[in-house]
Amino acid sequence: LMGTTFGMDKKQRIQTFSSGSSHAMTLMAVDLDENGKSKKWMVENSWGPGANNGHLIMTDEWFNEYMFRLVIEKRYITDKVKEVMKQKPVRLAAWDPMFAEEE
């Protein structure tokens, strides 16, 4: 943002508890390029209908950097993801960054 760079990537932020899953939004739409690759996302913010009726636009780069968990209907997932879902789940500790709560 505004030419600002941050010193850690997503993995490093998670490992140092500098970033974690703490907010929910509903994906409403995606803008795809001519090759079918996502460019930007329209989301409905869970904080309510403030500005723009609660709808925001995020770039694909922002989505990749800050999205941690996603719930999606099975009919929309790829065969590759379906194969991953057959693996034994990994139980995460309660203090894992994936369970961070907003303060």
C-alpha positions in Angstrom: 0.0 0.0 0.0 1.4 3.4 -1.0 4.8 1.9 -1.8 5.1 0.4 1.7 6.9 -3.0 2.0 6.7 -5.3 4.9 9.6 -7.4 6.1 7.8 -10.7 6.5 5.9 -12.9 4.1 2.7 -14.7 5.1 4.5 -17.8 6.4 6.9 -15.8 8.6 4.0 -13.7 10.0 2.2 -16.9 11.0 5.3 -18.4 12.5 5.9 -15.4 14.7 2.2 -14.9 15.6 2.2 -11.6 13.8 -0.8 -12.6 11.7 -3.6 -15.1 12.0 -7.1 -15.9 11.2 -9.3 -13.4 13.0 -12.1 -12.0 10.7 -14.8 -13.4 8.5 -16.1 -12.1 5.2 -18.4 -13.6 2.6 -17.0 -13.9 -1.0 -19.6 -12.4 -3.3 -17.9 -12.4 -6.7 -14.5 -12.7 -8.5 -13.1 -10.8 -11.5 -11.2 -13.1 -13.8 -8.7 -12.2 -16.5 -8.9 -13.6 -20.0 -7.1 -16.8 -18.8 -9.5 -17.5 -16.0 -7.1 -16.3 -13.3 -8.5 -14.2 -10.4 -7.7 -10.5 -10.4 -9.9 -9.1 -7.6 -12.6 -10.2 -5.3 -15.8 -8.6 -4.0 -16.5 -9.4 -0.4 -19.3 -8.7 2.1 -17.8 -7.6 5.4 -19.1 -9.2 8.5 -18.9 -5.9 10.4 -22.2 -4.8 8.8 -23.5 -2.5 6.1 -21.2 0.5 6.7 -19.6 2.0 3.5 -20.8 0.5 0.2 -23.5 -1.5 1.9 -20.7 -3.5 3.6 -19.2 -4.6 0.2 -15.4 -4.3 -0.4 -13.1 -5.0 -3.3 -9.8 -6.8 -2.6 -7.0 -7.5 -5.0 -6.0 -11.1 -5.6 -2.6 -10.3 -4.1 -4.3 -9.1 -0.9 -6.5 -12.2 -0.9 -3.5 -14.5 -1.2 -1.6 -12.7 1.5 -4.3 -12.4 4.2 -6.9 -15.1 3.6 -6.4 -18.0 6.0 -9.5 -20.1 6.1 -12.1 -20.6 3.4 -15.5 -22.5 3.5 -16.7 -23.6 0.1 -19.3 -26.0 -1.3 -17.7 -29.3 -2.4 -19.2 -29.0 -5.9 -16.9 -26.0 -6.5 -13.5 -27.5 -5.4 -11.0 -29.1 -7.8 -10.1 -32.8 -7.9 -6.7 -31.9 -6.4 -8.4 -30.4 -3.4 -10.7 -33.4 -3.1 -7.6 -35.6 -2.9 -6.1 -33.5 -0.1 -9.4 -33.8 1.8 -8.9 -37.6 1.9 -5.7 -37.1 4.1 -5.8 -37.5 7.8 -6.6 -34.1 9.4 -3.9 -32.4 11.5 -5.1 -31.3 14.9 -3.8 -27.8 15.8 -3.2 -26.6 19.3 -5.6 -24.0 20.7 -2.8 -21.4 20.7 -2.1 -21.9 17.0 -2.3 -18.6 15.0 -5.1 -20.1 12.9 -7.4 -19.8 15.9 -6.5 -16.2 16.8 -9.4 -14.1 17.9 -10.0 -10.4 17.3 -9.5 -8.3 20.4 
